[in-house]
Amino acid sequence: MSQPVLIDNVEHHDLKYISGHAPAFGDSVNQAPVFPTEFADIQREYPIFFRRDNQGTFYAIALLGLDKDENLFLDGNHWNARYIPAMIARGPFLIGFKSEEIDGETRREPMIHADITHPRFSRTEGEPLFLPHGGNAPRLERIARTLRTIHTGAEVMPVMFSSFEAAGLLAPIEVDIRLDETTAYKIPDLFGISAEALNGLKGEALHALNQSGFLALAFQVMSSLGNMSKIIELKNHKRGAGL
């Protein structure tokens, strides 16, 4: 990946964005990081699990496939779901920060950056990023909303996991899937919300989670596990089609 650059309506006035989904755009992934700010949409389409990074910090993922580089929701250049995880939908865009002096105080203002060497960008085809008079085109406005979802969600995530841990809600999950007598999958190192602990919440712990909005998120994570049946259905369809 090249060094991301600040997107502006002068230097990039004719830059266009090629929409759609394909392996060439990096969409062949079997999981995607997700954020609390999108759990309500994610839980309608994908199973949500938690993992730990090398430092032991929890993060959330949406499961998209069972094999390496397998995205069961990717069909040609179409993504078969009503909602696409923000980290996928952002494409080659990301938030960078610009330091500005405002009233004698240095503030870091978020700005849209992008790797303009990415195959989604073109000067000749695709959707414009800017309007003829210089304002943001609808595509760039959608990207800005997606980046806000990620930015706000990344700020909320550590607080959410701290609250889940304090309430004793986090528990390891064993995912064992058997498609037939010879084909089985076991997905290691996953965590989720303990149904027993969640249903046993009472008093101050229950009130605190409810007031913070994290109780609703915990229920959304649990509800999302019903989408495992969709993962299995999509996998069986793919196997049946010989793909």
C-alpha positions in Angstrom: 0.0 0.0 0.0 1.3 3.4 -0.9 1.4 6.3 1.5 -2.2 7.6 1.9 -2.7 11.2 0.8 -5.3 13.8 1.8 -8.2 13.9 -0.7 -9.0 17.4 -1.9 -11.2 18.8 -4.6 -8.4 20.5 -6.5 -5.8 17.8 -7.0 -8.3 15.0 -7.1 -11.2 16.9 -8.9 -11.4 14.2 -11.6 -10.8 11.1 -9.4 -13.4 8.4 -9.8 -14.4 5.4 -7.6 -15.1 2.0 -9.1 -17.9 0.4 -7.1 -18.8 -3.3 -6.9 -17.0 -6.1 -5.1 -14.3 -8.5 -6.3 -11.2 -10.4 -5.1 -9.1 -7.7 -6.9 -10.5 -5.1 -4.4 -9.5 -7.2 -1.4 -13.0 -8.6 -0.7 -12.0 -12.3 -0.5 -11.7 -12.4 3.3 -13.3 -14.9 5.7 -13.8 -12.3 8.5 -13.9 -8.6 8.9 -13.4 -6.4 11.9 -16.6 -4.7 13.1 -17.5 -2.0 15.6 -20.2 -1.4 18.2 -21.6 1.5 16.1 -22.6 -1.1 13.4 -23.6 -4.1 15.5 -27.3 -3.3 14.9 -26.8 -3.8 11.2 -24.2 -6.5 11.4 -26.3 -8.7 13.6 -29.0 -9.0 10.9 -26.6 -10.5 8.4 -23.5 -12.0 10.0 -22.4 -13.9 13.2 -20.4 -11.6 15.5 -17.6 -13.1 17.5 -14.7 -11.6 19.6 -11.0 -12.3 19.3 -7.9 -11.2 21.2 -4.9 -9.7 19.5 -1.3 -10.3 20.5 -1.5 -7.9 23.4 -4.6 -9.5 24.7 -7.0 -6.7 23.6 -10.4 -7.8 22.5 -11.9 -6.9 19.1 -15.0 -7.9 17.3 -15.3 -9.7 13.9 -18.1 -10.7 11.5 -17.6 -14.2 10.2 -17.9 -14.3 6.4 -16.5 -17.7 5.4 -15.1 -21.0 6.7 -12.0 -21.5 4.5 -9.0 -19.2 4.1 -9.8 -16.2 1.9 -13.4 -17.4 1.5 -16.2 -14.8 1.5 -19.4 -16.6 1.1 -21.3 -13.4 0.6 -19.3 -12.5 -2.5 -21.0 -13.6 -5.7 -19.1 -12.3 -8.8 -19.0 -8.6 -8.4 -22.0 -8.5 -6.0 -22.1 -8.7 -2.2 -25.2 -10.7 -1.2 -26.2 -8.9 2.0 -28.2 -5.8 3.0 -25.3 -4.4 4.9 -21.5 -4.5 4.2 -19.1 -4.2 7.2 -17.7 -0.7 7.4 -14.1 -1.9 7.2 -14.9 -3.4 3.8 -17.2 -0.6 2.7 -14.5 2.1 3.3 -12.4 0.6 0.5 -9.0 2.4 0.2 -10.1 5.3 2.4 -9.1 6.0 5.9 -9.1 8.8 8.5 -6.0 10.9 8.9 -5.5 13.8 11.3 -4.4 17.4 10.6 -3.1 19.5 13.5 -4.6 23.0 13.5 -4.2 26.0 15.9 -7.7 27.1 17.0 -8.0 29.8 19.6 -4.5 29.1 20.7 -5.1 25.4 21.1 -3.7 22.7 18.9 -6.5 20.4 17.7 -6.3 17.2 15.6 -9.0 17.4 12.9 -10.0 14.2 11.2 -9.6 14.3 7.4 -10.3 11.8 4.6 -7.2 10.2 3.2 -6.8 7.4 0.6 -4.3 5.2 -1.2 -4.9 6.6 -4.7 -2.9 3.7 -6.3 -5.7 1.3 -5.3 -7.5 -0.4 -8.2 -10.8 1.1 -7.2 -9.6 4.5 -8.4 -9.7 5.7 -12.0 -9.6 8.9 -13.9 -11.8 7.6 -16.7 -14.5 5.3 -15.2 -16.6 5.0 -12.0 -18.4 7.4 -9.7 -17.0 10.9 -9.2 -15.7 11.9 -5.7 -16.4 15.6 -6.2 -19.1 17.6 -7.9 -18.3 19.9 -10.8 -18.3 22.9 -8.5 -16.1 21.2 -6.0 -18.4 19.9 -3.3 -18.5 16.3 -2.2 -20.3 13.9 -4.5 -22.7 11.3 -3.0 -20.0 8.6 -3.1 -17.6 10.6 -1.0 -20.4 11.5 1.4 -21.1 7.8 1.9 -17.5 7.1 2.5 -17.4 9.9 5.1 -20.3 8.4 7.0 -18.6 5.0 6.9 -15.4 6.4 8.3 -17.3 8.1 11.1 -18.8 4.7 12.0 -15.3 3.3 12.2 -13.8 6.2 14.1 -16.6 6.5 16.7 -16.8 2.7 17.0 -13.0 2.4 17.6 -13.4 4.9 20.5 -16.4 3.1 22.0 -14.9 -0.5 21.7 -12.4 -0.5 24.6 -15.1 0.9 27.0 -17.6 -1.7 25.8 -15.2 -4.6 26.4 -14.2 -3.2 29.8 -17.9 -3.1 30.7 -18.5 -6.7 29.4 -15.5 -8.0 31.4 -16.5 -6.2 34.6 -20.0 -7.8 34.2 -18.5 -11.3 33.6 -20.1 -11.5 30.2 -17.2 -12.6 28.0 -16.7 -16.4 27.5 -14.9 -18.6 25.1 -17.0 -20.1 22.3 -16.3 -23.4 20.5 -17.5 -23.4 16.9 -17.6 -26.9 15.5 -19.4 -27.3 12.1 -19.9 -30.6 10.4 -21.2 -30.4 6.9 -21.0 -34.2 6.2 -19.2 -37.3 7.4 -15.9 -36.1 5.9 -16.1 -32.3 6.1 -15.9 -30.4 9.3 -14.7 -27.1 10.5 -13.5 -26.0 13.9 -12.8 -22.3 14.4 -10.5 -21.6 17.4 -9.8 -18.7 19.7 -13.3 -17.2 19.6 -15.2 -15.4 22.4 -18.8 -14.3 22.8 -21.4 -13.2 25.3 -22.3 -15.8 27.9 -26.1 -16.3 27.8 -26.0 -17.5 31.4 -24.2 -14.5 32.7 -26.3 -12.1 30.6 -29.6 -13.6 31.8 -28.3 -13.5 35.4 -27.5 -9.8 35.4 -29.3 -7.9 38.1 -29.0 -4.8 40.3 -26.3 -2.2 39.7 -24.5 -4.3 37.0 -27.7 -4.6 34.9 -28.5 -0.9 35.4 -25.0 0.3 34.4 -24.9 -1.8 31.2 -28.4 -0.6 30.3 -27.6 3.1 30.9 -24.4 2.9 28.8 -26.2 1.2 25.9 -23.9 -1.8 26.2 -26.7 -4.1 27.3 -28.4 -3.7 23.9 -25.0 -4.4 22.2 -24.6 -7.6 24.2 -28.0 -8.8 23.1 -27.2 -7.9 19.5 -24.0 -10.1 19.6 -26.0 -13.0 21.0 -28.8 -12.6 18.4 -26.2 -12.5 15.6 -25.2 -16.2 16.2 -28.4 -17.2 14.5 -26.7 -16.3 11.3 -24.4 -19.3 11.6 -27.2 -21.2 9.9 -26.8 -18.8 6.9 -23.1 -19.4 6.8 -23.7 -23.2 6.7 -26.4 -22.8 4.0 -24.1 -20.6 1.8 -21.3 -23.0 2.3 -23.4 -26.0 1.3 -24.7 -24.1 -1.7 -21.2 -23.4 -2.8 -20.1 -27.0 -2.4 -23.2 -28.2 -4.3 -22.4 -25.9 -7.2 -18.8 -27.1 -7.2 -17.4 -23.6 -6.8 
